[in-house]
């Protein structure tokens, strides 16, 4: 990535620009702005997050916002209410208060003498979510947004549920927020108020994952903030960006296909990061941002309105690995989306385990996977630069019911969302199914292309699930995640069906046996050449964050099988190291460990835990927070425990224990 040190306009950086909300709450913003903006007003770009501008997102902020400001924008990076150096407390994600605060910041920015009255909003993950949600509220000054790695549907495509099943990340992310929200503001910016602010947020801190677990169906709680409920409410021009290594890969297509406002999409091979520094294969994304903002916020004809509706990277098949530094493939462009160039072909499941076009004869096959099937699924959302992607699927395939196609005579490119239709029955009233589409090499190596999940109790309704009638045949449809993947000649397609997918999703209360009596897959395919249909500029960014590494980071993933007890455990460890900011001297460190255990024959012994440690210090001042949480279940309830401890120096100044019991609802 090329570092740019000189820009068309010189900039000032304000570390703590106070923006007071109508109720008197002061939000702290870091603002990058051209020095001459009072004489030559500029548009404003808002990024509204709970992740601490002082030490949380600083690394990516330094690469991004000075570059945009140097090209004529005021970049406003706000710490959300109750986080970082802002006052108040945070009650949940995407609350009405959070969205109203963003609207108030937008109105404030548009009224400033240095602003031309036009505002954009952008963000990745949380910031991409609330950019969409704020756009649906239509604040007058908001003209355009850029949403990255986000969702339009909080129930189906967020970090809590998938296919009506509880994701392990509901616990993992809840533990993360329990830890993140326990950290103090920086005394250098908040003077003698920091202690009271810290006390208030510690008192307000809660196990959000318990709240999320109380909403096990697609109810009003999840419909709030799900812009798919009414796409027409978004009037701002929308650039949607995603990555095939990310969890939120379905959103881009959904937005481009359904928004009435101008909408364009870009999906690359990246994980959950901004594309100018994401891996694999970063692009000149800041140039794309500039084209977008120049057109919609400055009125310049940059041609973005004439760009293809979708620009997609079709990944070449690669042997399974939990991490890729680079990917080979081809960028394609679709002028209109959905595209008429994407054709659909159907392959049927056959009695002999084949996956072919021909009409299938009647058959019945049973599936009853061990509860630990899914250990090589990788992380739900790859974000930490580590070995987080799906590894070789052969072990999970061996525990699944598989249907294999013949070796391909010529390459096939899948572009879109495959749909699997199955006819089956269950011997238990509550059951689940996981469907994987794999790319199998001649030597047997198996790479997961994409996958889908379904709580069979929700096969008719996500809002009103019903128990299955054991022995009764049902027809179900499982839509797999969107993908763009080229399978080479000689490889074969595999559909792998399992009744568990641990620890990516929480297991059903009983180990079920499903009987399959037929099925098919509808594959979206497109002709893809070897030459790129669209070319991006090389990646560039502003100068990196100036820090001193005091402790290097590292991560590990390991699976353990106790041959005496039969228990299986997955251990995840991420140490983000300790760094000192060479500008203001704040030192921060964080690390997390997760443990997921289960017995292959006993889904009710499933257990997950996550433990976080966060520290901040400068001179004689130091703080440390510990956050631990765990989850298990019996046949009728989920159980959650948690604990938060906060230390100033070596003194324990706060401790709280959490305990909850939540009824299972058809899950």
C-alpha positions as CSV (number, residue, x, y, z in Angstrom):
1,X,0.0,0.0,0.0
2,X,1.4,3.4,-1.0
3,X,1.6,6.0,1.7
4,X,0.5,9.5,0.6
5,X,2.0,12.3,2.7
6,X,1.1,15.4,0.7
7,X,-2.5,16.3,-0.3
8,X,-4.1,19.0,-2.4
9,X,-5.3,20.8,0.8
10,X,-3.5,21.1,4.2
11,X,-5.5,19.9,7.1
12,X,-6.0,20.5,10.9
13,X,-6.8,17.7,13.3
14,X,-9.0,18.3,16.3
15,X,-8.7,15.6,18.9
16,X,-11.7,16.4,21.0
17,X,-14.3,18.6,19.3
18,X,-17.4,18.6,21.6
19,X,-20.8,18.3,20.0
20,X,-23.7,18.8,22.4
21,X,-26.9,16.9,21.9
22,X,-30.3,18.5,22.5
23,X,-30.5,16.8,25.9
24,X,-27.2,18.2,27.0
25,X,-25.0,15.1,26.5
26,X,-21.6,16.0,25.1
27,X,-20.3,13.7,22.3
28,X,-16.6,13.8,21.6
29,X,-15.5,13.9,18.0
30,X,-12.1,13.7,16.3
31,X,-12.3,15.9,13.2
32,X,-9.9,16.2,10.3
33,X,-10.7,19.4,8.3
34,X,-8.9,21.5,5.5
35,X,-7.2,24.5,7.0
36,X,-9.0,26.8,4.5
37,X,-12.5,25.3,5.0
38,X,-13.9,28.6,6.4
39,X,-13.1,30.3,3.2
40,X,-13.8,27.2,1.0
41,X,-16.5,25.2,2.7
42,X,-16.4,21.5,2.3
43,X,-18.9,18.6,2.7
44,X,-18.8,16.6,5.9
45,X,-18.5,12.8,6.3
46,X,-19.6,11.2,9.5
47,X,-18.5,7.9,11.1
48,X,-20.5,7.2,14.3
49,X,-19.1,4.3,16.4
50,X,-18.8,2.9,19.9
51,X,-15.2,1.6,19.3
52,X,-13.1,4.5,20.8
53,X,-11.5,6.9,18.4
54,X,-8.6,7.5,20.9
55,X,-7.2,3.9,20.8
56,X,-9.8,1.6,19.2
57,X,-10.1,2.5,15.5
58,X,-7.1,4.8,15.4
59,X,-5.1,2.6,13.2
60,X,-7.7,2.6,10.4
61,X,-8.7,6.2,11.0
62,X,-5.2,7.4,10.4
63,X,-5.1,5.7,7.1
64,X,-8.4,7.0,5.9
65,X,-9.6,10.3,7.3
66,X,-6.5,12.5,6.7
67,X,-6.6,11.3,3.1
68,X,-10.2,12.3,2.6
69,X,-9.8,15.6,4.4
70,X,-6.7,16.4,2.3
71,X,-9.0,16.0,-0.7
72,X,-11.5,18.5,0.6
73,X,-13.7,17.0,3.2
74,X,-14.4,17.4,6.9
75,X,-14.2,13.9,8.4
76,X,-16.1,13.6,11.7
77,X,-15.3,10.5,13.8
78,X,-17.7,10.5,16.7
79,X,-17.5,8.4,19.8
80,X,-21.1,7.2,20.4
81,X,-22.9,8.2,23.6
82,X,-21.4,6.2,26.5
83,X,-18.2,5.2,24.7
84,X,-14.7,6.5,24.4
85,X,-14.6,10.1,25.4
86,X,-18.3,10.8,25.0
87,X,-20.7,11.3,27.9
88,X,-23.8,9.3,28.7
89,X,-24.4,5.6,28.6
90,X,-25.2,3.0,25.9
91,X,-28.1,0.7,26.4
92,X,-28.0,-1.5,23.3
93,X,-26.9,-1.5,19.7
94,X,-28.8,0.7,17.1
95,X,-31.2,2.2,19.6
96,X,-33.5,5.1,18.7
97,X,-31.2,7.3,20.8
98,X,-28.1,6.3,18.9
99,X,-29.7,7.0,15.5
100,X,-31.1,10.3,16.7
101,X,-27.7,11.4,18.0
102,X,-26.3,10.7,14.5
103,X,-29.1,12.7,12.9
104,X,-28.3,15.6,15.3
105,X,-24.6,15.4,14.5
106,X,-25.5,15.6,10.8
107,X,-27.7,18.6,11.3
108,X,-24.9,20.2,13.4
109,X,-22.3,19.6,10.8
110,X,-24.4,21.0,8.0
111,X,-24.9,24.2,9.9
112,X,-21.2,24.9,10.4
113,X,-19.6,27.7,8.5
114,X,-16.9,25.4,7.2
115,X,-19.5,23.0,5.7
116,X,-21.2,23.4,2.3
117,X,-24.4,21.9,3.8
118,X,-24.0,18.4,2.3
119,X,-23.2,15.5,4.6
120,X,-22.3,11.9,3.9
121,X,-22.1,9.0,6.3
122,X,-19.9,6.0,6.1
123,X,-18.8,3.0,8.2
124,X,-17.9,-0.6,8.3
125,X,-19.8,-3.1,10.5
126,X,-21.5,-1.1,13.3
127,X,-20.9,2.1,11.3
128,X,-22.2,0.5,8.1
129,X,-25.3,-0.7,10.0
130,X,-26.2,2.7,11.4
131,X,-25.4,4.5,8.2
132,X,-28.2,2.5,6.6
133,X,-30.5,3.0,9.5
134,X,-29.9,6.7,9.7
135,X,-30.4,7.0,5.9
136,X,-33.8,5.5,6.4
137,X,-34.7,8.3,8.8
138,X,-33.9,10.8,5.9
139,X,-32.1,13.6,7.8
140,X,-32.3,16.5,5.3
141,X,-28.5,17.1,4.9
142,X,-27.6,13.5,4.3
143,X,-27.1,13.1,0.6
144,X,-25.1,9.9,0.3
145,X,-23.7,7.0,2.3
146,X,-21.1,4.3,2.0
147,X,-21.9,1.1,4.0
148,X,-19.4,-1.7,4.3
149,X,-19.8,-5.2,5.8
150,X,-23.2,-4.4,7.1
151,X,-26.7,-5.8,7.0
152,X,-30.2,-4.9,5.8
153,X,-31.8,-7.6,7.9
154,X,-30.7,-7.8,11.6
155,X,-32.3,-11.2,12.2
156,X,-31.1,-13.2,9.2
157,X,-27.8,-11.5,8.4
158,X,-26.3,-10.2,11.6
159,X,-24.1,-11.7,14.3
160,X,-26.9,-13.1,16.5
161,X,-29.0,-15.6,14.4
162,X,-28.7,-17.3,11.1
163,X,-31.5,-19.4,9.6
164,X,-33.3,-19.1,12.9
165,X,-30.5,-20.6,14.8
166,X,-28.5,-19.0,17.6
167,X,-25.0,-18.2,16.4
168,X,-22.1,-18.9,18.8
169,X,-21.1,-15.3,18.0
170,X,-24.1,-14.1,19.9
171,X,-22.2,-15.0,23.0
172,X,-18.8,-14.0,21.5
173,X,-20.0,-10.6,20.4
174,X,-21.9,-10.0,23.7
175,X,-18.8,-10.8,25.6
176,X,-16.9,-8.3,23.4
177,X,-19.3,-5.5,24.0
178,X,-19.4,-6.3,27.8
179,X,-15.6,-5.7,27.7
180,X,-15.6,-2.8,25.3
181,X,-18.2,-0.8,27.2
182,X,-16.3,-1.3,30.5
183,X,-13.4,0.9,29.5
184,X,-12.9,4.5,30.8
185,X,-12.5,7.7,28.9
186,X,-9.1,9.3,28.6
187,X,-8.4,11.7,31.5
188,X,-6.4,13.9,29.1
189,X,-9.6,14.8,27.3
190,X,-12.1,14.6,30.1
191,X,-10.2,16.1,33.0
192,X,-11.6,15.3,36.4
193,X,-14.9,14.0,34.9
194,X,-13.4,10.8,33.7
195,X,-13.9,8.9,37.0
196,X,-17.6,9.8,37.2
197,X,-18.1,9.0,33.5
198,X,-16.4,5.6,34.0
199,X,-18.6,4.8,37.0
200,X,-21.8,5.6,35.1
201,X,-20.9,3.4,32.2
202,X,-19.8,0.5,34.4
203,X,-23.1,0.8,36.3
204,X,-25.1,0.8,33.0
205,X,-23.1,-2.0,31.4
206,X,-25.1,-5.2,30.8
207,X,-24.9,-8.6,29.1
208,X,-26.4,-7.6,25.8
209,X,-26.2,-11.2,24.5
210,X,-28.8,-12.1,27.2
211,X,-31.1,-9.4,25.7
212,X,-30.5,-10.7,22.2
213,X,-31.2,-14.3,23.3
214,X,-34.6,-13.2,24.6
215,X,-35.6,-12.5,21.0
216,X,-35.3,-15.9,19.3
217,X,-37.7,-15.2,16.5
218,X,-38.0,-12.4,13.9
219,X,-40.0,-10.1,16.1
220,X,-40.3,-6.3,16.3
221,X,-37.0,-6.1,18.1
222,X,-35.1,-7.3,15.0
223,X,-37.3,-5.5,12.6
224,X,-36.2,-2.2,14.2
225,X,-33.1,-1.2,12.2
226,X,-33.7,-3.8,9.5
227,X,-33.9,-1.5,6.4
228,X,-35.3,-4.4,4.4
229,X,-38.6,-3.8,6.1
230,X,-39.0,-0.8,3.8
231,X,-36.1,-0.1,1.3
232,X,-38.0,2.9,-0.1
233,X,-37.2,4.9,3.1
234,X,-33.6,5.2,2.0
235,X,-33.2,8.3,-0.3
236,X,-29.5,8.8,0.0
237,X,-27.3,7.5,-2.8
238,X,-25.8,4.3,-1.4
239,X,-22.4,2.6,-2.2
240,X,-22.5,-0.9,-0.6
241,X,-19.3,-2.8,-0.2
242,X,-18.6,-6.3,1.1
243,X,-16.1,-9.1,1.1
244,X,-16.4,-12.9,0.4
245,X,-14.4,-13.5,3.6
246,X,-16.8,-11.5,5.6
247,X,-20.0,-12.6,7.4
248,X,-22.2,-10.0,5.8
249,X,-21.8,-10.9,2.1
250,X,-25.5,-11.0,1.2
251,X,-26.2,-7.3,2.0
252,X,-24.6,-5.8,-1.1
253,X,-26.8,-7.7,-3.6
254,X,-29.9,-7.1,-1.5
255,X,-29.4,-3.3,-1.4
256,X,-28.5,-2.9,-5.0
257,X,-31.4,-5.0,-6.1
258,X,-34.0,-3.3,-3.9
259,X,-33.1,0.4,-3.3
260,X,-35.0,3.0,-5.2
261,X,-32.2,5.5,-4.4
262,X,-29.0,5.4,-6.6
263,X,-27.1,2.3,-5.5
264,X,-23.9,0.6,-6.5
265,X,-22.1,-2.5,-5.1
266,X,-18.5,-3.8,-4.8
267,X,-17.6,-7.2,-3.4
268,X,-14.0,-8.3,-3.3
269,X,-12.2,-11.3,-1.7
270,X,-11.6,-9.5,1.6
271,X,-12.3,-10.2,5.2
272,X,-14.1,-7.7,7.5
273,X,-11.9,-4.7,6.8
274,X,-11.8,-1.5,4.7
275,X,-10.7,-2.6,1.2
276,X,-7.7,-0.2,0.9
277,X,-5.9,-2.3,3.5
278,X,-8.0,-5.5,3.8
279,X,-6.6,-8.9,2.8
280,X,-6.5,-10.6,0.5
281,X,-6.0,-8.3,-2.5
282,X,-6.6,-4.7,-1.3
283,X,-7.7,-2.1,-3.9
284,X,-7.5,1.7,-4.3
285,X,-10.6,2.1,-2.3
286,X,-10.0,5.7,-1.2
287,X,-10.0,6.7,-4.9
288,X,-13.4,5.0,-5.2
289,X,-14.6,6.9,-2.1
290,X,-13.4,10.2,-3.5
291,X,-15.3,9.6,-6.8
292,X,-18.4,8.8,-4.8
293,X,-18.3,11.7,-2.5
294,X,-17.2,14.2,-5.2
295,X,-20.2,13.3,-7.2
296,X,-22.9,13.2,-4.5
297,X,-21.6,15.8,-2.1
298,X,-19.7,18.3,-4.4
299,X,-21.8,17.9,-7.5
300,X,-18.9,16.9,-9.7
301,X,-19.4,14.6,-12.7
302,X,-17.1,11.7,-11.7
303,X,-19.1,9.1,-13.6
304,X,-20.1,7.0,-10.5
305,X,-23.7,7.2,-11.6
306,X,-22.7,5.4,-14.7
307,X,-20.6,2.7,-13.0
308,X,-21.9,-0.9,-13.3
309,X,-24.5,-1.7,-10.7
310,X,-22.2,-4.5,-9.3
311,X,-18.5,-5.1,-9.5
312,X,-17.6,-8.6,-8.2
313,X,-14.4,-10.5,-7.7
314,X,-14.8,-14.1,-8.9
315,X,-12.3,-16.1,-6.8
316,X,-10.5,-18.9,-8.4
317,X,-10.7,-22.2,-6.6
318,X,-8.0,-22.7,-4.0
319,X,-7.0,-25.6,-1.8
320,X,-8.5,-25.2,1.7
321,X,-6.5,-23.0,4.1
322,X,-7.6,-21.1,7.2
323,X,-6.0,-17.9,5.8
324,X,-5.1,-16.4,2.4
325,X,-2.7,-13.5,1.9
326,X,-3.7,-13.3,-1.8
327,X,-6.3,-14.7,-4.0
328,X,-6.3,-15.3,-7.8
329,X,-9.4,-14.5,-9.7
330,X,-11.2,-12.1,-12.0
331,X,-13.1,-8.9,-11.5
332,X,-16.4,-8.8,-13.4
333,X,-18.9,-6.0,-13.9
334,X,-22.7,-6.2,-14.2
335,X,-24.3,-3.1,-15.7
336,X,-27.7,-4.1,-14.2
337,X,-28.5,-6.0,-11.0
338,X,-30.0,-8.6,-10.9
339,X,-28.2,-9.6,-14.0
340,X,-29.7,-11.4,-17.0
341,X,-26.3,-12.9,-17.7
342,X,-26.6,-15.1,-14.6
343,X,-28.2,-18.4,-15.6
344,X,-29.6,-21.0,-13.2
345,X,-29.0,-24.7,-13.5
346,X,-30.5,-27.4,-11.3
347,X,-28.7,-30.5,-10.0
348,X,-30.5,-33.2,-8.2
349,X,-29.6,-35.4,-5.3
350,X,-29.5,-39.1,-6.2
351,X,-29.8,-42.3,-4.3
352,X,-26.2,-43.3,-4.9
353,X,-24.8,-40.1,-3.5
354,X,-24.5,-38.4,-6.9
355,X,-25.2,-34.8,-7.7
356,X,-26.4,-34.8,-11.3
357,X,-28.9,-33.2,-13.7
358,X,-30.9,-36.3,-14.4
359,X,-34.2,-37.1,-12.7
360,X,-33.6,-38.8,-9.4
361,X,-35.1,-42.0,-8.3
362,X,-36.9,-42.3,-5.0
363,X,-34.7,-42.9,-2.0
364,X,-34.4,-42.5,1.7
365,X,-31.1,-41.6,3.5
366,X,-30.7,-40.9,7.2
367,X,-28.6,-38.0,8.6
368,X,-27.6,-37.9,12.3
369,X,-24.4,-36.0,12.7
370,X,-22.3,-36.0,15.9
371,X,-22.7,-32.8,17.9
372,X,-19.2,-31.7,17.1
373,X,-19.7,-31.6,13.4
374,X,-18.5,-28.1,12.2
375,X,-15.2,-27.8,14.1
376,X,-13.5,-26.7,10.8
377,X,-16.1,-24.1,9.8
378,X,-13.8,-21.2,10.8
379,X,-15.0,-18.1,12.5
380,X,-18.5,-16.7,11.6
381,X,-16.8,-13.4,10.8
382,X,-13.1,-13.3,9.8
383,X,-11.8,-10.0,11.3
384,X,-8.6,-10.5,13.3
385,X,-6.0,-11.2,10.6
386,X,-5.7,-14.8,11.9
387,X,-6.4,-18.3,10.8
388,X,-10.2,-17.7,10.8
389,X,-11.4,-19.0,7.5
390,X,-12.8,-22.5,6.9
391,X,-10.1,-25.2,6.8
392,X,-10.2,-28.5,5.0
393,X,-13.8,-29.8,5.2
394,X,-12.9,-33.5,4.9
395,X,-13.4,-34.2,8.6
396,X,-16.8,-32.4,8.7
397,X,-17.8,-34.1,5.4
398,X,-17.1,-37.5,6.9
399,X,-19.7,-36.7,9.6
400,X,-22.3,-35.5,7.1
401,X,-24.5,-36.9,4.3
402,X,-22.7,-36.0,1.1
403,X,-23.7,-35.9,-2.6
404,X,-20.9,-35.5,-5.2
405,X,-21.0,-34.3,-8.7
406,X,-18.8,-35.8,-11.4
407,X,-15.4,-34.3,-12.1
408,X,-16.1,-31.1,-14.2
409,X,-15.1,-31.3,-17.8
410,X,-14.8,-27.5,-18.0
411,X,-14.7,-24.7,-15.4
412,X,-17.9,-23.5,-13.8
413,X,-18.3,-20.0,-12.2
414,X,-21.0,-19.6,-9.5
415,X,-22.1,-16.0,-9.1
416,X,-25.0,-15.4,-6.6
417,X,-26.9,-17.4,-4.0
418,X,-27.4,-21.1,-4.5
419,X,-30.7,-22.5,-3.3
420,X,-31.0,-26.0,-1.9
421,X,-34.4,-27.7,-1.7
422,X,-34.9,-30.8,0.4
423,X,-37.7,-33.2,1.3
424,X,-37.2,-34.6,4.8
425,X,-38.7,-35.7,8.1
426,X,-37.4,-35.6,11.6
427,X,-37.6,-38.0,14.5
428,X,-37.5,-35.1,17.0
429,X,-39.8,-32.0,17.4
430,X,-36.9,-29.6,17.2
431,X,-34.1,-30.0,14.7
432,X,-31.7,-28.1,12.5
433,X,-29.8,-28.6,9.2
434,X,-26.6,-27.2,7.9
435,X,-26.0,-27.2,4.1
436,X,-22.5,-26.7,2.7
437,X,-21.4,-26.4,-0.9
438,X,-17.9,-27.6,-1.3
439,X,-15.2,-27.7,-4.0
440,X,-13.5,-31.1,-3.9
441,X,-10.1,-31.7,-5.4
442,X,-9.1,-35.0,-7.1
443,X,-7.1,-36.0,-4.0
444,X,-10.1,-35.4,-1.7
445,X,-9.2,-32.0,-0.3
446,X,-12.5,-30.1,0.3
447,X,-12.9,-26.3,0.3
448,X,-16.1,-24.7,1.5
449,X,-17.5,-22.5,-1.2
450,X,-20.6,-21.3,0.8
451,X,-23.1,-22.6,3.2
452,X,-26.6,-22.1,4.7
453,X,-28.4,-23.0,7.9
454,X,-32.1,-23.6,8.9
455,X,-34.0,-24.1,12.1
456,X,-36.5,-26.6,10.8
457,X,-39.1,-25.3,13.2
458,X,-39.0,-22.1,11.2
459,X,-39.3,-23.6,7.7
460,X,-42.7,-21.9,7.3
461,X,-42.4,-18.8,9.4
462,X,-39.5,-17.0,11.2
463,X,-41.9,-15.0,13.4
464,X,-44.2,-17.9,14.3
465,X,-42.2,-21.2,14.5
466,X,-43.9,-24.5,15.3
467,X,-42.6,-27.8,16.5
468,X,-42.1,-30.5,13.9
469,X,-44.3,-33.5,13.9
470,X,-41.9,-36.5,14.1
471,X,-42.3,-38.7,11.1
472,X,-44.1,-36.0,9.0
473,X,-42.5,-35.1,5.6
474,X,-41.8,-31.4,5.0
475,X,-40.3,-29.5,2.1
476,X,-37.7,-26.9,3.0
477,X,-35.6,-24.4,1.2
478,X,-32.2,-23.3,2.3
479,X,-30.7,-20.2,0.6
480,X,-26.9,-20.3,0.8
481,X,-24.8,-17.2,1.3
482,X,-23.8,-15.3,-1.9
483,X,-20.5,-16.1,-3.5
484,X,-18.5,-15.7,-6.7
485,X,-16.3,-18.8,-7.2
486,X,-14.8,-20.5,-10.2
487,X,-14.4,-24.3,-10.0
488,X,-11.8,-25.7,-12.3
489,X,-12.1,-28.7,-14.6
490,X,-11.3,-31.9,-12.8
491,X,-12.8,-30.8,-9.5
492,X,-16.2,-31.8,-8.3
493,X,-19.1,-30.1,-6.4
494,X,-20.2,-31.6,-3.1
495,X,-23.3,-30.9,-1.1
496,X,-22.8,-31.8,2.6
497,X,-25.8,-32.0,4.9
498,X,-25.5,-32.2,8.7
499,X,-27.8,-32.0,11.7
500,X,-25.3,-29.9,13.7
501,X,-22.7,-27.2,13.0
502,X,-20.9,-26.6,16.2
503,X,-19.7,-24.1,17.5
504,X,-20.9,-21.8,14.7
505,X,-24.5,-22.5,15.9
506,X,-25.9,-23.7,19.2
507,X,-27.1,-27.3,18.9
508,X,-30.7,-28.5,19.1
509,X,-31.8,-29.8,22.6
510,X,-31.8,-33.4,21.3
511,X,-29.7,-35.2,18.7
512,X,-32.0,-35.7,15.8
513,X,-32.1,-38.1,12.9
514,X,-33.4,-36.6,9.7
515,X,-34.6,-38.8,6.8
516,X,-34.0,-37.3,3.4
517,X,-36.2,-38.3,0.4
518,X,-34.9,-36.1,-2.3
519,X,-33.6,-32.7,-3.1
520,X,-31.8,-30.4,-5.5
521,X,-29.6,-27.4,-5.7
522,X,-30.2,-24.4,-8.0
523,X,-26.8,-22.9,-9.0
524,X,-26.5,-19.4,-10.3
525,X,-23.8,-19.5,-13.0
526,X,-22.2,-17.0,-15.3
527,X,-19.6,-17.1,-18.1
528,X,-16.4,-15.5,-16.7
529,X,-13.3,-14.9,-18.8
530,X,-9.7,-14.7,-17.7
531,X,-9.5,-10.9,-18.2
532,X,-10.7,-8.4,-15.7
533,X,-13.8,-6.5,-16.8
534,X,-13.0,-3.7,-14.3
535,X,-9.7,-2.5,-13.0
536,X,-9.2,-0.6,-9.7
537,X,-6.3,1.6,-8.9
538,X,-3.5,0.4,-6.6
539,X,-4.2,0.9,-2.9
540,X,-3.0,4.0,-1.1
541,X,-3.6,5.7,2.2
542,X,-2.4,8.4,4.5
543,X,0.6,7.9,6.9
544,X,0.1,5.1,9.4
545,X,-0.6,5.6,13.1
546,X,2.6,6.5,14.9
547,X,3.0,4.0,17.8
548,X,5.5,2.1,19.8
549,X,4.9,-1.6,20.2
550,X,5.4,-2.6,23.8
551,X,4.1,-6.2,23.5
552,X,3.6,-7.9,20.1
553,X,0.3,-9.5,19.5
554,X,-0.5,-13.0,18.2
555,X,-3.3,-15.5,17.8
556,X,-4.0,-19.2,17.8
557,X,-6.7,-21.8,17.1
558,X,-6.5,-25.3,18.3
559,X,-8.8,-28.3,18.6
560,X,-8.5,-30.8,21.5
561,X,-10.1,-34.3,21.7
562,X,-10.0,-35.9,25.1
563,X,-9.8,-39.6,24.3
564,X,-10.8,-40.6,27.9
565,X,-13.9,-38.4,28.3
566,X,-14.7,-38.0,24.6
567,X,-15.1,-34.3,25.1
568,X,-14.0,-32.0,22.2
569,X,-12.8,-28.5,22.7
570,X,-12.0,-25.6,20.4
571,X,-9.7,-22.9,21.9
572,X,-9.4,-19.5,20.4
573,X,-6.9,-16.9,21.6
574,X,-6.3,-13.4,20.2
575,X,-3.7,-11.1,21.8
576,X,-3.8,-7.7,20.2
577,X,-0.6,-6.6,21.9
578,X,0.2,-3.4,23.7
579,X,1.0,-0.1,21.9
580,X,1.8,3.4,22.9
581,X,0.5,6.4,21.0
582,X,3.5,8.5,20.2
583,X,1.4,11.7,19.9
584,X,-0.6,11.7,23.2
585,X,1.1,8.9,25.1
586,X,-1.9,6.7,25.8
587,X,-1.0,3.0,26.1
588,X,-3.6,0.4,25.4
589,X,-3.7,-3.4,25.3
590,X,-6.3,-6.1,24.9
591,X,-6.6,-9.8,24.6
592,X,-9.4,-12.4,24.5
593,X,-9.7,-16.2,24.9
594,X,-12.7,-18.3,24.0
595,X,-13.3,-22.0,24.7
596,X,-16.1,-24.1,23.2
597,X,-16.7,-27.7,24.4
598,X,-19.1,-30.4,23.5
599,X,-19.4,-34.2,23.5
600,X,-20.2,-35.7,20.1
601,X,-23.1,-37.7,21.6
602,X,-24.5,-35.0,23.9
603,X,-25.7,-31.7,22.6
604,X,-26.9,-30.7,26.1
605,X,-23.3,-30.5,27.3
606,X,-22.5,-27.7,24.9
607,X,-20.6,-24.9,26.6
608,X,-19.0,-21.6,25.5
609,X,-17.0,-19.0,27.4
610,X,-15.1,-15.8,26.5
611,X,-12.7,-13.9,28.7
612,X,-11.4,-10.4,27.9
613,X,-8.8,-8.2,29.4
614,X,-8.3,-4.5,28.5
615,X,-5.8,-2.0,29.9
616,X,-5.1,1.7,29.5
617,X,-2.3,3.7,31.1
618,X,-0.3,6.9,30.9
619,X,2.4,7.8,33.4
620,X,1.1,6.9,36.9
621,X,-2.5,6.5,35.8
622,X,-3.6,3.0,34.8
623,X,-6.8,1.0,34.5
624,X,-7.6,-2.6,33.8
625,X,-11.0,-4.3,33.1
626,X,-11.7,-8.0,33.1
627,X,-14.9,-9.3,31.5
628,X,-15.9,-13.0,31.5
629,X,-19.0,-14.6,30.4
630,X,-20.3,-18.2,29.7
631,X,-23.3,-20.0,28.3
632,X,-24.7,-23.5,28.5
633,X,-28.2,-25.0,28.2
634,X,-30.5,-27.8,29.1
635,X,-33.5,-29.0,27.2
636,X,-35.7,-26.1,28.0
637,X,-33.5,-23.1,28.9
638,X,-30.3,-21.2,28.2
639,X,-28.1,-20.2,31.1
640,X,-25.7,-17.3,31.1
641,X,-23.2,-16.1,33.7
642,X,-20.9,-13.1,33.5
643,X,-18.6,-10.9,35.6
644,X,-16.9,-7.5,35.1
645,X,-14.1,-6.2,37.3
646,X,-12.5,-2.8,36.9
647,X,-9.2,-1.7,38.5
648,X,-7.7,1.7,38.9
649,X,-4.0,0.9,39.4
650,X,-4.1,-2.2,41.6
651,X,-7.3,-1.3,43.4
652,X,-10.5,-3.0,42.5
653,X,-13.0,-0.2,42.2
654,X,-16.0,-2.0,40.6
655,X,-17.3,-5.6,40.4
656,X,-20.5,-7.0,39.1
657,X,-21.7,-10.5,38.5
658,X,-24.5,-11.4,36.1
659,X,-26.7,-14.4,35.9
660,X,-29.6,-15.2,33.6
661,X,-31.9,-18.0,32.6
662,X,-33.8,-17.8,29.3
663,X,-36.4,-20.1,27.9
664,X,-35.7,-21.9,24.6
665,X,-38.3,-21.2,22.0
666,X,-38.4,-23.8,19.2
667,X,-34.6,-23.7,19.0
